């Protein structure tokens, strides 16, 4: 399941679905299937702007009153937001799915992965902040030492 958050689609595949999406857009209406497929590839792009675009397309699909694939839209919204490091929003989508399907292993696993990433990023942030504080402390100590010399 870790692959879901780390999987990167090929640029060739993304271009194929983008072309299909744009062709339908030029014809006046994009089918839900085409928009969903394109959004899924965007969410698995290596570029945050693509991922954000995929999230927007999925949100549009979700808001359509006649859509039947809302569960899949919400699942990929959780993935997209997690990849954008919008962990709380991703968890909100996961919790919504779990209210409907509390025993869904795929969703439970995604929830674990998102929480794991949250913790990992929080630790990185703490390490960076700690390093900055340590560096600042060293500079202050050096300044004090130099002041005492003079």
N, C-alpha and C positions, 0 to 999 in steps of 0.2 A: 504494500500500500504506500510505502514511502515514495515510490516512483510517481505517484499521482501529484505530489507537490514538487518533485524534482524533474519530472519528465519535460523535456524540451522538444517541441515539434520541429521538423525540418522546415527550412524556409521554402523549399519546393512545394511541400504539402500546403503550407500556409498560403502561398501564391495561388495554388489551384483552387482552394476554397474562396479566396478573396476574389478571384476572377469570376467564379460562379455567382457569388454574392453581388458583385458589381453589375454583372449581366442582368440579373433579375431586377436589380435596383433601376437600371436603365429602362427596363420593360414596364416599370411602374409598380411592381409589387414583389416583395421578397417572401418566399415561402418560409414557414416556421422551421422546416427541416434545414433549409439552406442557412438560415440565420443562426440556428443552433449549432450546426456543424462548424460554421465559420467562427462563432464565438468560442467554441471549445478549442479550436486551434489557436485562436488569439490568446486565450487564457494560459495555454501551454507554450507561449512564445518566451524568448529570453529577454524581451524588451518590456519594461514596465508600461510604456505607452500602449503597446499592443494588448497587454493584460487588462489595462484599464478600459480600453475599447471593447474587449470581450465582455467585461463585467457590465458595461452599459448595454450592450446588445442583449445579454441575458436578462437584465432588469426589464428591458422593453418587452421581451417575450413573456416574462412572468406577469407583467401588468395587463396583458391581453386577457380579456374575460373568457374567451372561448378556448383557451389553450388547455391541452390535456397532459403535457409533459412537465408540469410545474415541479415535480419532485426532482427531475433531472436538472432543471434550471437552477433550483436552489442548491443542489449538490455542487454544481460547477461554480455557482456564485461563492460558495464557501471556499472552494479551491482557489478561485481567482483572488479573493480578498486575502486569503492566507499568503498567497504568493506576493501580494502587494504589502504584506506585513500589517494588514488591517485585521489583526487577530480577533479583536472583540467582535467585530462585525461578522467575521467568518464563523466564530463560535455561536453567534446568534442564529445564523442560518442552520448550523448543525443542530442546535437545540430545537429549532422549529421542526426539523426532520425527525428528531428523536421523539418529539411529542406524538407524532403520527405513527412512527415505526420504532418503538423503544428497543427492539431487539435486533435492529439492522446492523449486522457486523461491519459492513463497509462504512457506514456513517459513524459507528462507535470508534472504529480504527482511525478515521479521519479526525475525529475529535481529539484522540490521543496525540496524533501527529501535530495538530495545531497547537495544543498545549505544550508539547515538547519544544516546538519551535519558539513559542512565546518565552519559555524559560531560558532557552539557549540565547535568544536575542537579549533578554534581560541581563543574563550573566555577562554577555559581551559588553553591554552598556555599562554595567557596574565595573567591569575590568578597565574600560576606557576611562571612566570617571575616576577610578582609583589611581590609574596611571597619571592622569592629569593632576590630581591632588598631590601625589608623590613628587611629581616634577615641580609643582609650585612650591612644595615644602623644601625641596632641595635648593631652589632659587632663593627662597627667603633665608634659608640657613647660610647659603653662600654670601648673601648680602649682609647678614649679621656678622659673619666671620670677617668679611672685608671691612666692615665699619669698625670692628674692635681693633683691627690692625692699625687703623689710622688714628 
